[in-house]
Amino acid sequence: MDLGNLRKKIDFGEFIEKVRPIVEDVRENGDKAVLKYEKIFDNVELKRLRVKKREIDQAYENVDDELIDALEIAKENIERFHMLTSVERETKIQFEDCLMGKIYTPIETVGAYIPGGRASYPSTALMTGIPAKIAGVEKLIACTPPNSEGSVNPLTLVACDMAGFDEIYCVGGAQAIAAMAYGTQTVRKVQKIVGPGNAYVTAAKLLVAKDVAIDMPAGPSEILVIADDSANAEFIAYDCLAQLEHDPLAIAVVLTTSERIANEVKRIVYEKIKEPNFVLELVRDLDEAIKISNDFAPEHLSIFCRNAEKYLAKVKNAGSVFIGDLSGVAMGDYASGTNHVLPTSGYAKFYSGLTVETFMKSITFQQLSAETLKRIGNAVVKLAEAEGLKYHAESIKIRLDHSKNS
């Protein structure tokens, strides 16, 4: 089964050319250009870009206590998961004659794009900010589009504050990405940009990637479900609907061994959405379904079958896996603890979702001894000479000679 045609591939080359003038304008003219594009694209005349502390304090007053409690629960679980799954900051390996190892250091400045405007995504503030702060990022900034009143949604402000963002800017679109990549009179220049966004935001990220690091390209949301006859068809259908409601280009795929499950899921989905980007196929067995899934590399993979956990070992390509009937994808989107910033469009074949390590870089080190020099020095000399690198070889020869004479 070929699911390749299901993905309506976005031509990012086309979008890159559309955002290139915006990016260059912001790079050259800073705040003036950013304010201009906010007027053009968001139809708001901003007086300033940075959100003030009093606005954040006021946001807490404007958000329902139960929502704040929900954010706290999500924050606690996201922190716990990311802290427990992060790498050791330093690994030392003591060999017989040398010490070697690796240390992880945080990226110093990071910018996160938090989608907003007509809708708010406070969950993305938690998903991007919390692992960054656990990593030790010194300066963490957020850019999020203004609403029709020219301000940031209060719930998003609260989430950004809870996540530990040091600075929050009321700016969206390609102009936000350019502002973070190159800095303006107001917006801080960063070393890495993370977070999801629409095609224009993603194109801008790809364009500035020659100058700053980015997390990954992003496309429409997607889910692939694998199910046998023990599955709950209603759960499957609503998990599909949950992803399809993100975007007209969002994708839902169901692979099942059960004709009954297939018919029930199809009935529910088509009752709710008239023309969903939805595929449902009967498969011979679950191993065939896993093979198809690994080739498709979905953002979200849900496994609804008996002994579902045993199939996890067979998964090679997926952004995040949800095992069993009760593991709804929306749980991971908000509060179970795993990250919802995940590779889409097949990028799960070579990208991972956001982790603490996304905000860190590794440095190897070595401390060699005379015994190490004696053991491998001549091999290094021969290899350097074979590559025609005279002074590489000489730099080791003089050490070998010194070692003989000492």
N, C-alpha and C positions, 0 to 999 in steps of 0.2 A: 504493500500500500504506500502510495506517495502522497504525503501531505504538503509537499512543497508549494503547490498552487494555492493552498489555503491562506498562507501568509501573503497579504497584499503588501509587497515590499515597498517601503518608502524610498524614493530616490533622494537620498540625502545630498547627493551632488547638486541637485536642483535647489534644494533648500539652502545649501551652503552659499550658493551664488546670491540667493535672496538676502541672506543675513550679512554677507560680507561687507556691504557698505555701512550697515549699522555698526558692526564691530569696529571697522576702521574709524568711523566717525567718533565713537565713544573713546577709542584709543587716543585720538588726536585732541578731542575737545572736552572730554571728561563729563562733569556734571551737566554742563549745558546741553550736550547731546543726549544724555540720559533723560533729562527732563523733557526734551523735545519729543523723544520717542514714547514716553509715558503719555504725553498729550495725544499723540497720533494713534497709538495702539490701545491704550486703556482709557482714553478720553477723560483723563483727569489732569488738572494742573496742580502739581505738587509744589508745596512751598519749601520742603526739605526732603531729603532722602532717608536720613537716619532716624530711627524710632527713638524717642526720648524715654528715659526711665519712668517718668510720671505716666506715660502712655501704657507702659507695661504694668505698672501698679494699678492703674485704672482698669486694665483688662481683667484682672482678678476679680474686681468688683462687678464686672459685667458678665462674667461666666457663671453659670449655675454650679452650685457646690457639688452636685452629683457628677457633673462632667469633670470637674477638677479631681474628684476622687477616682474617676475612671482613668484619667491621665496618670495619676499616682500609681495605680495598680499596674498599668502598662509600663510605666517607667521602671518600677521595681523589677518586673520580670525581664525587661530588656537589659537592664544593668546586670542582673544575675547571670543571664545566659551569656552575655558578651564577656563578662569578667571571667567566667569559668571556662570559656572556650578559647581565650586568647593565649598566644604563645608565651613561653618563658622569655623574659627580657634579655637574658644572657645565657649562652650555652658555651661551656668550656670543655674541651676534649684534651686530656693529658695523654699523649702518646709516650713511648719509651724515651724519646729524645727531643720532643718538642711539644709546645702548647699551642693549640689552635682553637678557634671558636667563632661565634657569631653573636653580635649584639643587635637589638632592635632599638631604634630611636624614633621618636615621633616626628612627623612633618610639622613644621613650626606654625604655619598659617594655612587654614583650610576654609573654603567657602562652600556652603550648602545651598542648593536651590530648593526652595519649598514651594511647590505649585500652589496657586491660589487665585485670587480674583473673584470669579463667579462662584467658586466653591473653595472650601478651606481644607487643608490636609495637615492638621496638627500631628497626626501619627508620623508623617514624614520628618517632622522636626525632631521627634524622639528617635526615630530610626537612624538619622544622620548624626545628630548631636551627641547622643549618649556614647556610642563606640568611639567617636573622636575624642571625647573628654577622657574616656578610660585609657585611650592610647597615650594621652598626655599632650595633645595639641595645645599650644600656648595661646593662640588667637584663633577663635572659631567664629565665623560670621555667617549670617543667613541673609539671603535675598528672597523676598516673596512679593508677588504682585499686589498692588492696591485693589481695594474694592471700589465700587462706584462712588464712594464718598472720599476716596483718596487716602484711606487708612488701611492698616492690616487688620484682618479678622481677629477679634479679641482672643478666641480660643487658640489660634495659631501663635499669638504673642505669648500666651501662658505656656504653651508647649515648648516654645523656643527658650523661654526663661527656665523652665524645669530642666530642659536638656543641657543647659549650661552655655548657651551661645553668649559670646561677649559683646557682639554688636549685631543689630538687626536693621536691615534696610528695606524700605518700602519701594521695591523696584522689581519688575519682572521681565520675562522675555529674553531675547537675544542681547538686549542692552544690559541686563543684569549679569549675564555671563561675561560679556566684554568688560564690564566695570570691575568684576572680581579678578579677571585675568590680568588686566593692565593697570588697575587702580584709577581712581579719579580724585578730585579735590576732596571728596567726602568718603568714598568707598575704598576700603583697604584692599591693596593688591595681595593675592593669595598664591600659594604654591600648588594647591590642588583644589579642584572643583568636583563636588559630588552631588548626587540627587537626580531625581527623574524630572521630566518635562515634556512638552509637546515637540513636534518635529522641528520647530524653529529653535527651541532651546537646545535640543540634541545637536542640530546642525551647527549652532554656535559653539557648543562644547567641542565638536570635532574640529572646527576651524581654529580654535585657540589652543588645541592640544599640542601644537608645535612649540608653544611657549609655557604652558602649565600642564600639570598632570590632570587627567580626568579619571573617574571611576570606570565607566563603561558606556557604550552607546545604548540607547534605550528606544524600544518600540512599543507598540500597543500591548496591553496586558493579555495574558493567555493562560489557559489551564488545559491539561490533558488528564483524563480520568481513565483508570483501568479498573474494571469491575467484573465480578463473577455473579452467579445467581443468588448469592447470599447478601448482596449489597442492598442498601436502602435507596430506592430510585428517587424518592423525594429529596433526600440529602444531596444526591448527585446533581439533580436538576437545579437546585438552588445554588450550589457551588458554581455551576456553570453560569447561571444568571448573574451571580455576584461579580464575575469577571467581565461578562458581556456588558454590564451597565457602565463600565468605565469609559467606553469609547466605541464608536461604530466599527472601528477596525479591530476591536478586541476579538480574541479567538477562544472557542471552546471545542474540545475534541473528547469524545467518549468512545472507548474501545471496550467492548464487553463480549463475554462468551454466552450471554443470556439474551434470547430474543424478547422475553418478557420484560427484562430490565430496559432494553433498548426502546421498546414501544412506550413504556411508562415515562421514561425520561424525555423522550421526544415529545410526547403529549403535553407534559408540563411546560417545557421550554417554549414550545410554539404557542401555548396559551398566553404566555407573558410577553413574548417578543415576536413580532410578525416576521421579520426577516433577519434572524440572527446569523452571525458568522460562525456557524455551528456545523460540526460533522459528527455523525454517529455511525460506527461500523461494528459489525459482528466479526469476531476473530476466532481462530481455531482453538487457541489456548492462551493462557496468561503469558507464557514465554514469548509467543508471537507479539503480544501487546507490548511487552517490555522492549523487544527489539525495535518495534515501530517508534516507541517513545524515545529510546536512546538516539535514534536517527533524527527525530523531530526536535529534541532538546528543549522541552517546554520550560517556561518560567516557573509554573506551578505544576507539580505532578501529584495527583491524588490516587491512592491505591485502596480500593474498596473490595476486599476479598477475604476468604478464610486464610488465617495465618499470614496476614498481609505483611507483617514485619520481615518475613523470610525473603521477600522479593527486594528489599532495600539493597542487599548485597549485589544485586544484578543491575542496579541503576548506575549508569555511567555519566549521563548528561541530563541535568535538571537544575533549575535555580534553587528550589526548595521542595521537599517531599512531605506529603501529609498522609499518614498511615492510619487506615481504619475509619469506620463510619463517623466517629465523633470528632475527628481532626479536620474541622472545617477550615478552608483556606483563610477565611476572614479572621480566624483566631490568630493566625500568623501575621495577618495584615496589621493587627492592632496590638495584641497584648500577650501572646503566649511567650514571647521573648526572642524568637528568631527575627531576622531582619527582612523587611519587605522590599528593600531596594535590591532588585534581582535582575539578572540578565534575561533579555527577551529576544525574540526574532532569531532563535537558534544560537545566540551568543553563549549559551550555557555550555557549549562544547569547549569553550576556552576562556570563559570569564566566570568568576564567582560573585556571589552577592556581597553586599557590604559586611565587613567584619572589623574588628579592632585593627587587624593587620592592614586594612585598606588605608589607614591613617599613619602607618609606620613604614620605615624602610630598614633594611638590614645591612650591617657592616661586618665583614669578616675580619678576623685578625689572626696573627701568628707570631709566635716567639720561638725562633729556631736556635738550636745549640750547635756546638762544634761537631757533635755526633751526627746531627741532621745534615750538616754541610758535607761531611765525609760520606754519608750514605747516598745522597742524591745529587751532590754538586757536579760530579762529572757528567751525569745524565743531562743536567741542565745545560752545561757547556756544549755538549754534542748537539742537542736540539737547537740551541741558539745559533750555533755555527751553520747547521743545516738550513736554517731560515735566513742566513746571511746577515744576522744581527750581531755584528762584531762586538759592540760594547756591552750588549747583554752578556755575551760569553765572558768578556774581560772582567765585568763586575763580579763574577763568581770566581774566575781564575785567581784574582788577587786575594780573595778571601781564602781560597784553598791554599795558596802559597803562604799567606800569613799564618794560617792554622798549622802548617807543617813546621814553620820556623819558631812557633811560640811554645 
